[in-house]
Amino acid sequence: MSGTDDGVRADALTVCLGEFAEAAAEVLGTPSECREVVLDALSRCWDELRWVGRHLHPYANDPAEVYDRFDSARASLERGLWAAGVAAAPGDLGNRDLGNDLGNRNRSAQDHGAQDHGEQDHGGEDRTGQEHAGPEPAPFEADTSEEGPASATQSPPDDGHVAPGQVAPDGDGAGGTGAEGSEDRTGAAADGSGPDHPAGSSVTGPTGDQPSSSGDDGPGAGAEAGAETSAGAGAETGAEAETSAGAGAEAGAEPAADPLAGFADALGALERKLLAEQIRFLPPTTQSAAVRPAVTAAERIAATWQRVHMALLRLPTHPCDEWRAQAREVAAAAGLAVPAEEASDPNVIVPGLPQGLYVAQRVRLALPAPRMAAKSVAREIHERLGISPEAVMELPAADPRLAWAVRAEQALRLVDLDPELQVAVFPDSRPAGLESQTVRMSYRQRLNSTLEGAASAVAGEGEWSADSRLGAAHSLDMVLGGLMHKRPAAPDSWWARWRDGVSEILDPLADSAGYERVRIPLAKWQPSHVEAYAGKTIPGVGAIEEPLVQWVVWTPLRPRDKAARNEHRGRVVIRPPKGYR
């Protein structure tokens, strides 16, 4: 078989796997026998993958980048399975055949591994930070240690991240909210929310500002769901106190309900309603909830508030405004009104919440003062563009490096805020999800290199031809403005306006090279336009009645001389030939 055939088959399999993942996610979100079958199949898949080690023969001969991607896929599957196990109903995992069969299969696999691989339990540290000290327990396998089986909430994966299962499908903590069970989970949560983890707390404000979980009346104090289990446990302990005075003393130590639990639940309900009604632009389940698990009510509020508002940026303008108003009403009903200036500020994409629950996030669409905006960006971006903060103020207002500096910092901020984003960093590559740390690193590296290339072309105007300068800038446009979602955002969404702001940076460079930006509205693109102005397309999601082109990934250009060959075509997302994917 030729290399071309291999590539075609691999590309087809990638598409099918994406379709499988989306359909399977819906099945896994609904208790059913089909859900159990899918869980069982995924568990057996993970059981086969767990024995592969970088240091073992024959895997040691594989390229490092291949093993890194393999290991990332395996770790993602493990975290997902563990999350599904924790989120199951109490006693479900222990009573069904899946747990018993998997436990037997794993014990047999451990014997097999000891024979085939020897006692190499010193393994290397993998890409996700796991230190393999021998075969790991399966996600659902019972603990047979002397201390007895550990509870699900006390058994996070070895990668140090809080398991997604600690957030139930409806947005509630799987083990209850508030003080209930939080003592055992807080330490695990801290390990998974550092600055290098996608759940880094820098985007939601300092955790030290979170309100304490006291029993006093306060915002959301009407919610008592988090105390039901604790109250039941206290009643049982009180019954035992009739025969034991010591037990009676313990019965009095009842955890207080988290006063923020009601607001967290209300936000979860709002998010579920949003996802159900806006299925065209939003997935039925979000990656963000798994990538950024929350434990306390305050963490759930911050995570859900951010997810909801980042999702609204994909909707058409009118529905976006309506849903933002609903979110403000929910917050106000809990006594946590959004500051008026943030509610009306067009540059606020996620408004803040009082009491330090969430710090407002601002991304400016218009750049009326590009020099001042570019001066304040991160030093690393200045270095990539070959300019200093002082030199920025000396550049002409039309210098594209000013806008590139601002948009580059905005892009990195958006990647941090929205794990649902995807990007294709090369012209022929398929979009990959930025919830993966590996993809995020690849995006940042590619962005840095294209920033350097475009800045060098602009700075060395006398050494670069006009077409070469345009080529370098066009390559940057693909990476800088190539952020997209699997379900493309609406043509009149916030994201569409941000993308257009990146595209317009090309206008003066295109004009000097005899080119112009293709400004055909998405609704009016025809197959002939795709053939003339776009290279390899990306399949989208939608009904057969929708317009052909759904999103611009890479700004399409065309020569003003219609007889000239187009050397700067772009890339677009097109509607599936037969409708929804």
JOQUINOR-V606394 format. One record per backbone hydrogen bond with DSSP energy under -0.5 kcal/mol. CO is the residue of the C=O (numbers start at 1). NH is the residue of the N-H. If there is no record, write none. Layout:
BEGIN
co=(CO	CO)
nh=(NH	NH)
END
This chain:
BEGIN
co=(2	3	4	5	6	7	8	9	10	11	12	13	14	15	16	17	18	19	20	21	22	23	24	25	27	32	33	34	35	36	37	38	39	40	41	42	43	44	45	46	48	49	53	56	58	59	63	64	65	66	67	68	69	70	71	72	73	74	75	76	77	78	79	80	81	82	83	84	85	89	89	91	92	96	96	97	98	99	100	101	102	103	104	105	106	107	108	109	110	111	112	113	114	118	119	120	124	126	130	130	131	138	142	145	151	152	157	163	164	166	166	168	172	173	177	179	179	181	182	185	186	187	188	189	190	193	194	197	200	201	206	207	212	218	220	220	224	225	227	228	229	230	231	232	233	234	235	236	237	239	240	240	244	245	246	247	248	249	250	252	256	257	258	260	261	262	263	264	265	266	267	268	269	270	271	272	273	274	278	278	286	287	287	288	290	296	297	298	299	300	301	302	303	304	305	306	307	308	309	311	312	313	313	314	316	317	318	319	320	321	322	323	324	325	326	327	328	329	330	331	331	332	339	339	340	341	344	345	347	347	350	353	353	354	358	361	361	367	369	370	371	372	373	374	378	378	379	380	381	382	382	383	388	389	390	391	391	392	396	399	399	400	401	402	403	404	405	406	407	408	409	410	411	412	413	414	418	420	421	422	423	423	426	432	433	436	437	438	439	440	441	442	443	444	445	446	447	448	449	450	451	452	453	454	455	456	458	459	460	460	465	466	467	468	469	470	471	472	473	474	475	476	477	484	486	490	492	493	494	495	496	497	498	499	500	502	503	504	506	507	508	509	510	510	511	514	514	516	517	521	522	522	526	526	527	528	529	530	533	538	543	548	551	551	554	556	558	560	561	565	568	570	571	571	572	573	573	574	576)
nh=(6	7	8	9	10	11	12	13	14	15	16	17	18	19	20	21	22	23	24	25	26	27	28	29	30	36	37	38	39	40	41	42	43	44	45	46	47	48	49	50	51	52	56	60	61	62	67	68	69	70	71	72	73	74	75	76	77	78	79	80	81	82	83	84	85	86	87	88	88	92	93	95	96	99	100	101	102	103	104	105	106	107	108	109	110	111	112	113	114	115	116	117	118	120	121	123	132	129	126	132	133	141	144	148	154	155	160	166	167	168	174	171	168	176	180	182	183	185	186	189	190	191	192	192	193	201	197	200	203	204	209	210	214	221	223	262	227	228	231	232	233	234	235	236	237	238	239	240	241	242	243	244	248	249	250	251	252	252	253	254	179	259	261	264	265	266	267	268	269	270	271	272	273	274	275	276	277	278	281	282	290	290	291	292	293	300	301	302	303	304	305	306	307	308	309	310	311	312	313	314	315	494	495	490	320	321	322	323	324	325	326	327	328	329	330	331	332	333	334	334	336	335	342	343	344	345	346	348	349	363	361	356	358	357	353	349	350	370	373	374	375	376	376	377	381	382	383	384	385	386	387	386	392	393	393	394	395	395	399	402	403	404	405	406	407	408	409	410	411	412	413	414	415	416	417	418	421	486	434	484	425	432	429	423	436	440	441	442	443	444	445	446	447	448	449	450	451	452	453	454	455	456	457	458	459	460	461	461	463	464	469	470	471	472	473	474	475	476	477	478	479	480	481	422	488	493	317	497	498	499	500	501	502	503	504	505	506	507	510	511	512	513	513	515	514	560	561	558	519	524	525	549	529	530	531	532	533	534	570	574	546	575	553	573	571	518	516	562	564	567	557	535	553	554	538	550	551	540	579)
END
